[in-house]
């Protein structure tokens, strides 16, 4: 029954009306305002978990929109600093105008990273679909030497190119969030077999560790968590040399287990009015979220 439910969610979620999606996604978005994200981040810090805050919205179409999101990112960093949160910022290049003008987008991101450095914080440049990969990695390469310790990016294990990208970026400090990836890419660019994606995740994580890079291990898959812990032990890593990362509202029990075992863990805290596209992608990627939310609504917790 669970498999059938997940299949139906995955196949139909992109056509489900927004209010219905909202019922399932409520626990996985901090809210519509920055204050909501600050509140959630503070609660996470109280449970010995870090946060990364992201204002939702991508693939903007005007420079004014890009400037708006740049200003919002600066405001997020100011709020983190003002509130004394153990949190950093995640942003999307298309929010900054990547598809309008690459140098315009780069300048926007550079301004944000510059401010993050001035207050001792960090910016994660998120990865989007394959049309953005080259530019995103180029931005990271250009920024990392100037802003060492204050900028990182994301790699996706379902892409065939990712192991090569690690090698290409191994000539300097590396700081990656490694995740599976959620966009629907062609077979020429992405592994379509989930088992292969998982094996590539482990291979790429080992490459990062072997080349002394920092990894944000972004997964809720217990098989990958096990493999990550095995590699952490094998390479003798101190807890400051890596972190686990998870989405808000997903597998809170596993989050607690990892923290109790002494690992550092960061939770992705999205907020904003553009929550619907994000929620649909996440539900399509992980239909178990919808199943879990449905059980809660029906009073079936723990069953």
The 8 nearest C-alpha neighbors of each residue, nearest first, counted from 0:
[[1, 3, 2, 4, 5, 6, 7, 290],
 [0, 2, 4, 3, 5, 290, 287, 6],
 [1, 3, 5, 0, 4, 6, 7, 287],
 [2, 4, 6, 0, 5, 1, 7, 8],
 [5, 3, 1, 7, 6, 2, 0, 8],
 [4, 6, 286, 2, 8, 3, 7, 9],
 [7, 5, 3, 9, 4, 8, 2, 10],
 [6, 8, 4, 10, 5, 9, 11, 3],
 [9, 7, 5, 11, 12, 10, 6, 286],
 [8, 10, 283, 6, 7, 11, 12, 5],
 [9, 11, 7, 8, 12, 6, 283, 13],
 [12, 10, 8, 14, 13, 9, 7, 15],
 [11, 13, 15, 14, 8, 9, 10, 279],
 [12, 14, 11, 15, 279, 10, 283, 280],
 [15, 13, 12, 11, 16, 10, 17, 279],
 [14, 16, 12, 13, 17, 11, 20, 19],
 [17, 15, 19, 18, 14, 20, 13, 12],
 [16, 18, 20, 19, 21, 15, 275, 22],
 [19, 17, 21, 20, 16, 22, 15, 275],
 [18, 20, 21, 22, 17, 16, 15, 23],
 [21, 19, 17, 23, 22, 18, 24, 16],
 [20, 22, 18, 24, 19, 23, 25, 17],
 [23, 21, 19, 20, 24, 25, 18, 292],
 [22, 24, 20, 21, 292, 289, 25, 293],
 [25, 23, 21, 27, 26, 22, 20, 278],
 [26, 24, 27, 21, 22, 23, 28, 29],
 [27, 25, 24, 248, 28, 29, 23, 247],
 [26, 28, 248, 247, 24, 25, 29, 249],
 [29, 27, 30, 269, 270, 26, 25, 24],
 [28, 30, 270, 36, 35, 269, 268, 39],
 [31, 29, 270, 35, 28, 32, 271, 36],
 [30, 32, 271, 272, 270, 35, 33, 29],
 [33, 31, 34, 35, 271, 30, 270, 36],
 [34, 32, 36, 35, 37, 270, 31, 75],
 [33, 35, 37, 32, 36, 38, 30, 31],
 [36, 34, 38, 33, 30, 32, 37, 29],
 [35, 37, 39, 33, 29, 38, 34, 40],
 [38, 36, 34, 40, 35, 39, 41, 33],
 [37, 39, 35, 41, 36, 40, 34, 42],
 [40, 38, 42, 36, 41, 37, 43, 35],
 [41, 39, 43, 37, 42, 38, 50, 36],
 [40, 42, 44, 38, 39, 43, 37, 45],
 [41, 43, 39, 45, 40, 44, 38, 46],
 [44, 42, 40, 48, 46, 45, 41, 39],
 [45, 43, 48, 47, 41, 46, 42, 49],
 [44, 46, 42, 43, 47, 41, 48, 40],
 [45, 47, 43, 44, 48, 42, 255, 258],
 [48, 46, 44, 45, 43, 49, 258, 264],
 [49, 47, 44, 43, 264, 46, 265, 50],
 [48, 50, 265, 85, 86, 44, 264, 266],
 [51, 49, 86, 266, 265, 40, 267, 52],
 [50, 52, 87, 267, 86, 88, 268, 89],
 [53, 51, 268, 88, 269, 89, 267, 87],
 [54, 52, 269, 89, 55, 90, 268, 88],
 [53, 55, 270, 271, 269, 56, 52, 90],
 [56, 54, 271, 273, 270, 53, 274, 269],
 [55, 57, 273, 94, 54, 58, 59, 271],
 [56, 58, 94, 93, 59, 91, 55, 92],
 [59, 57, 93, 94, 60, 98, 56, 96],
 [58, 60, 57, 94, 61, 64, 93, 96],
 [59, 61, 58, 99, 62, 64, 96, 98],
 [62, 60, 64, 63, 59, 65, 99, 96],
 [63, 61, 65, 64, 66, 96, 60, 99],
 [62, 64, 66, 61, 65, 67, 60, 68],
 [65, 63, 67, 61, 62, 66, 59, 68],
 [66, 64, 95, 62, 68, 96, 67, 63],
 [65, 67, 69, 63, 64, 68, 62, 70],
 [66, 68, 64, 70, 65, 69, 63, 71],
 [67, 69, 71, 65, 70, 66, 72, 94],
 [70, 68, 66, 72, 71, 67, 65, 107],
 [69, 71, 73, 67, 68, 72, 66, 74],
 [72, 70, 68, 74, 69, 73, 75, 67],
 [73, 71, 75, 69, 74, 70, 68, 76],
 [72, 74, 70, 76, 71, 75, 111, 77],
 [73, 75, 71, 77, 72, 76, 78, 70],
 [76, 74, 72, 78, 73, 77, 79, 71],
 [77, 75, 79, 73, 78, 74, 80, 72],
 [76, 78, 74, 80, 75, 79, 81, 73],
 [77, 79, 81, 75, 80, 76, 82, 74],
 [80, 78, 76, 84, 82, 77, 81, 83],
 [79, 81, 77, 83, 78, 82, 76, 84],
 [82, 80, 78, 83, 79, 77, 84, 76],
 [83, 81, 79, 84, 80, 78, 37, 77],
 [82, 84, 80, 81, 79, 85, 78, 86],
 [85, 83, 79, 86, 82, 41, 80, 40],
 [84, 86, 49, 44, 50, 83, 87, 79],
 [87, 85, 50, 51, 84, 49, 79, 52],
 [86, 88, 51, 121, 120, 122, 52, 50],
 [89, 87, 122, 52, 51, 123, 53, 121],
 [88, 90, 123, 53, 122, 52, 124, 51],
 [91, 89, 124, 125, 53, 123, 88, 92],
 [90, 92, 125, 94, 93, 124, 57, 95],
 [93, 91, 95, 94, 97, 90, 96, 104],
 [92, 94, 97, 58, 96, 95, 57, 91],
 [95, 93, 57, 92, 91, 96, 65, 59],
 [94, 96, 65, 104, 92, 93, 97, 107],
 [97, 95, 104, 93, 99, 65, 98, 94],
 [98, 96, 93, 101, 104, 99, 92, 100],
 [97, 99, 96, 100, 93, 101, 58, 60],
 [100, 98, 96, 97, 101, 60, 61, 62],
 [101, 99, 103, 97, 102, 98, 96, 104],
 [100, 102, 97, 104, 103, 105, 99, 98],
 [103, 101, 105, 104, 100, 106, 97, 107],
 [102, 104, 106, 100, 101, 105, 107, 96],
 [103, 105, 96, 95, 97, 101, 107, 102],
 [106, 104, 102, 108, 107, 103, 109, 101],
 [105, 107, 109, 103, 104, 108, 102, 110],
 [108, 106, 104, 110, 105, 109, 95, 69],
 [109, 107, 111, 105, 110, 106, 112, 104],
 [108, 110, 106, 112, 111, 107, 113, 105],
 [111, 109, 113, 107, 108, 112, 106, 114],
 [110, 112, 108, 114, 113, 109, 73, 115],
 [113, 111, 115, 109, 114, 110, 122, 116],
 [114, 112, 110, 116, 111, 115, 109, 117],
 [113, 115, 117, 111, 116, 112, 110, 118],
 [116, 114, 120, 112, 117, 113, 118, 121],
 [115, 117, 119, 113, 114, 118, 120, 149],
 [116, 118, 114, 115, 119, 113, 120, 112],
 [119, 117, 116, 115, 120, 114, 80, 76],
 [120, 118, 116, 117, 115, 121, 149, 114],
 [119, 121, 115, 116, 118, 149, 87, 122],
 [120, 122, 149, 87, 150, 115, 88, 123],
 [123, 121, 150, 88, 89, 112, 149, 87],
 [122, 124, 89, 151, 152, 150, 125, 88],
 [125, 123, 152, 90, 89, 91, 151, 122],
 [126, 124, 91, 153, 90, 152, 123, 89],
 [125, 127, 153, 124, 132, 135, 128, 154],
 [126, 128, 131, 125, 129, 132, 91, 182],
 [127, 129, 130, 131, 182, 132, 126, 184],
 [128, 130, 132, 131, 127, 184, 188, 133],
 [129, 131, 128, 132, 133, 127, 134, 98],
 [132, 130, 129, 134, 128, 133, 135, 127],
 [131, 133, 129, 135, 134, 130, 136, 126],
 [134, 132, 136, 135, 131, 137, 130, 129],
 [133, 135, 137, 136, 132, 131, 138, 101],
 [136, 134, 138, 132, 137, 133, 131, 139],
 [135, 137, 139, 133, 138, 134, 140, 132],
 [136, 138, 134, 140, 135, 139, 133, 141],
 [139, 137, 135, 141, 136, 140, 134, 142],
 [138, 140, 136, 142, 137, 141, 143, 135],
 [139, 141, 137, 138, 142, 143, 136, 144],
 [140, 142, 138, 139, 143, 137, 144, 145],
 [143, 141, 139, 145, 140, 144, 146, 138],
 [142, 144, 146, 147, 145, 140, 139, 141],
 [145, 143, 147, 146, 142, 141, 140, 171],
 [146, 144, 143, 142, 147, 141, 149, 113],
 [147, 145, 143, 149, 144, 142, 148, 150],
 [148, 146, 143, 149, 144, 145, 150, 172],
 [147, 149, 150, 146, 121, 143, 151, 174],
 [148, 150, 121, 146, 147, 116, 122, 120],
 [151, 149, 122, 121, 123, 148, 143, 146],
 [152, 150, 123, 174, 175, 124, 122, 139],
 [151, 153, 124, 175, 123, 125, 176, 139],
 [154, 152, 176, 175, 126, 125, 177, 124],
 [153, 155, 177, 176, 178, 175, 161, 156],
 [156, 154, 180, 179, 178, 157, 158, 177],
 [155, 157, 179, 200, 158, 199, 196, 178],
 [156, 158, 196, 190, 189, 179, 155, 180],
 [159, 157, 189, 156, 160, 161, 188, 155],
 [158, 160, 189, 188, 161, 190, 157, 162],
 [159, 161, 163, 158, 162, 164, 188, 189],
 [162, 160, 164, 163, 158, 159, 156, 165],
 [163, 161, 165, 164, 203, 160, 166, 159],
 [164, 162, 166, 161, 165, 160, 167, 159],
 [165, 163, 161, 167, 166, 162, 168, 160],
 [166, 164, 168, 162, 163, 167, 169, 161],
 [165, 167, 163, 169, 164, 168, 162, 170],
 [166, 168, 164, 165, 169, 163, 170, 162],
 [169, 167, 165, 166, 170, 164, 171, 173],
 [168, 170, 166, 171, 167, 165, 173, 210],
 [171, 169, 168, 167, 172, 166, 173, 210],
 [172, 170, 169, 173, 168, 144, 143, 140],
 [171, 173, 212, 174, 169, 170, 143, 147],
 [174, 172, 212, 213, 171, 175, 169, 168],
 [173, 175, 213, 151, 212, 214, 152, 172],
 [176, 174, 214, 152, 153, 151, 177, 215],
 [175, 177, 215, 153, 214, 216, 154, 152],
 [176, 178, 154, 216, 217, 175, 153, 155],
 [179, 177, 217, 155, 180, 156, 218, 154],
 [178, 180, 156, 155, 157, 196, 200, 181],
 [181, 179, 155, 178, 157, 182, 156, 158],
 [182, 180, 284, 183, 179, 280, 281, 157],
 [183, 181, 128, 184, 180, 127, 280, 129],
 [184, 182, 181, 185, 128, 189, 180, 129],
 [183, 185, 182, 189, 188, 186, 129, 128],
 [186, 184, 187, 188, 189, 183, 191, 190],
 [185, 187, 189, 188, 190, 191, 184, 159],
 [186, 188, 185, 189, 159, 190, 184, 158],
 [189, 187, 186, 185, 159, 158, 184, 190],
 [190, 188, 158, 186, 159, 157, 184, 187],
 [189, 191, 157, 192, 196, 158, 186, 159],
 [190, 192, 189, 193, 186, 157, 196, 195],
 [191, 193, 195, 194, 190, 196, 157, 197],
 [194, 192, 196, 195, 197, 191, 190, 157],
 [195, 193, 197, 196, 192, 198, 199, 191],
 [194, 196, 198, 197, 192, 193, 199, 190],
 [195, 197, 157, 193, 199, 194, 198, 156],
 [198, 196, 200, 194, 195, 199, 193, 201],
 [199, 197, 195, 201, 200, 196, 202, 194],
 [198, 200, 202, 196, 197, 201, 156, 203],
 [201, 199, 156, 197, 203, 198, 202, 204],
 [202, 200, 204, 198, 199, 203, 205, 197],
 [203, 201, 199, 205, 204, 200, 198, 206],
 [202, 204, 206, 200, 205, 201, 162, 199],
 [205, 203, 201, 207, 206, 202, 200, 208],
 [204, 206, 208, 202, 203, 207, 209, 201],
 [207, 205, 203, 209, 204, 208, 210, 202],
 [208, 206, 212, 204, 210, 205, 209, 211],
 [209, 207, 211, 205, 210, 206, 212, 204],
 [210, 208, 206, 211, 207, 205, 212, 234],
 [209, 211, 207, 208, 212, 206, 169, 205],
 [212, 210, 208, 209, 207, 213, 173, 172],
 [213, 211, 173, 207, 208, 210, 174, 214],
 [212, 214, 174, 241, 240, 173, 175, 211],
 [215, 213, 241, 175, 176, 216, 174, 212],
 [214, 216, 176, 242, 243, 217, 241, 244],
 [215, 217, 243, 177, 244, 214, 242, 176],
 [218, 216, 244, 178, 177, 245, 215, 243],
 [217, 219, 220, 245, 216, 178, 244, 223],
 [218, 220, 221, 245, 250, 217, 224, 249],
 [221, 219, 223, 222, 218, 224, 225, 197],
 [222, 220, 224, 223, 225, 219, 218, 253],
 [223, 221, 225, 220, 224, 226, 197, 227],
 [224, 222, 226, 225, 221, 220, 227, 218],
 [223, 225, 221, 227, 222, 226, 228, 220],
 [224, 226, 228, 222, 223, 227, 221, 229],
 [227, 225, 223, 229, 228, 224, 230, 222],
 [228, 226, 224, 230, 229, 225, 223, 231],
 [229, 227, 231, 225, 230, 226, 224, 232],
 [228, 230, 226, 232, 227, 231, 233, 225],
 [231, 229, 233, 227, 232, 228, 234, 226],
 [232, 230, 228, 236, 234, 229, 233, 235],
 [233, 231, 235, 229, 230, 234, 228, 236],
 [232, 234, 230, 235, 231, 229, 236, 228],
 [235, 233, 231, 232, 236, 230, 208, 209],
 [234, 236, 232, 233, 231, 237, 230, 238],
 [237, 235, 231, 234, 240, 238, 232, 241],
 [236, 238, 239, 240, 235, 241, 231, 232],
 [237, 239, 240, 241, 262, 236, 263, 242],
 [240, 238, 237, 241, 242, 263, 236, 262],
 [239, 241, 238, 237, 213, 236, 242, 214],
 [242, 240, 214, 213, 239, 215, 238, 243],
 [243, 241, 215, 263, 264, 216, 244, 214],
 [242, 244, 216, 264, 215, 217, 265, 263],
 [243, 245, 217, 265, 264, 216, 266, 215],
 [246, 244, 266, 217, 218, 267, 219, 265],
 [245, 247, 267, 266, 249, 248, 244, 268],
 [246, 248, 27, 267, 249, 268, 266, 245],
 [249, 247, 27, 26, 246, 251, 250, 28],
 [248, 250, 246, 251, 247, 288, 245, 27],
 [251, 249, 252, 253, 254, 248, 219, 245],
 [250, 252, 254, 253, 249, 255, 248, 247],
 [251, 253, 255, 250, 254, 256, 249, 257],
 [254, 252, 256, 255, 251, 250, 257, 219],
 [255, 253, 251, 252, 257, 256, 258, 250],
 [254, 256, 258, 252, 253, 257, 259, 251],
 [255, 257, 253, 259, 254, 258, 260, 252],
 [258, 256, 260, 254, 259, 255, 262, 253],
 [257, 259, 262, 255, 261, 260, 256, 263],
 [260, 258, 256, 261, 257, 255, 262, 254],
 [259, 261, 257, 258, 262, 256, 255, 263],
 [262, 260, 258, 259, 257, 263, 238, 256],
 [261, 263, 258, 257, 260, 238, 264, 242],
 [264, 262, 242, 243, 258, 238, 261, 265],
 [263, 265, 243, 242, 48, 244, 49, 262],
 [264, 266, 49, 244, 50, 48, 243, 245],
 [267, 265, 50, 245, 246, 244, 247, 268],
 [266, 268, 246, 51, 247, 50, 245, 52],
 [269, 267, 52, 247, 51, 266, 53, 29],
 [270, 268, 53, 28, 54, 52, 29, 55],
 [271, 269, 30, 54, 29, 31, 28, 55],
 [272, 270, 31, 55, 54, 273, 32, 274],
 [271, 273, 31, 274, 55, 270, 32, 30],
 [274, 272, 56, 55, 271, 275, 276, 277],
 [275, 273, 277, 272, 276, 278, 271, 55],
 [274, 276, 278, 277, 273, 279, 17, 20],
 [277, 275, 279, 278, 274, 280, 273, 56],
 [278, 276, 280, 274, 275, 279, 281, 55],
 [277, 279, 275, 281, 276, 280, 274, 24],
 [278, 280, 282, 276, 281, 277, 13, 283],
 [281, 279, 283, 277, 278, 282, 284, 276],
 [280, 282, 284, 278, 283, 279, 285, 277],
 [281, 283, 286, 285, 279, 284, 280, 278],
 [282, 284, 9, 280, 281, 285, 286, 279],
 [283, 285, 281, 282, 280, 181, 286, 9],
 [284, 286, 282, 287, 283, 281, 288, 9],
 [287, 285, 5, 282, 288, 289, 283, 8],
 [286, 288, 290, 285, 289, 291, 5, 282],
 [289, 287, 291, 286, 290, 285, 292, 282],
 [290, 288, 292, 287, 286, 291, 23, 293],
 [289, 291, 287, 293, 288, 292, 294, 286],
 [290, 292, 288, 294, 289, 293, 287, 295],
 [293, 291, 289, 295, 294, 23, 290, 288],
 [294, 292, 296, 290, 295, 291, 289, 297],
 [295, 293, 299, 297, 291, 292, 296, 298],
 [294, 296, 298, 292, 293, 297, 300, 299],
 [295, 297, 293, 294, 298, 292, 299, 300],
 [298, 296, 294, 295, 299, 293, 300, 292],
 [299, 297, 295, 296, 300, 294, 293, 301],
 [300, 298, 294, 297, 295, 302, 301, 296],
 [301, 299, 302, 295, 298, 294, 297, 291],
 [300, 302, 299, 294, 295, 298, 291, 297],
 [301, 300, 299, 294, 298, 295, 291, 297]]
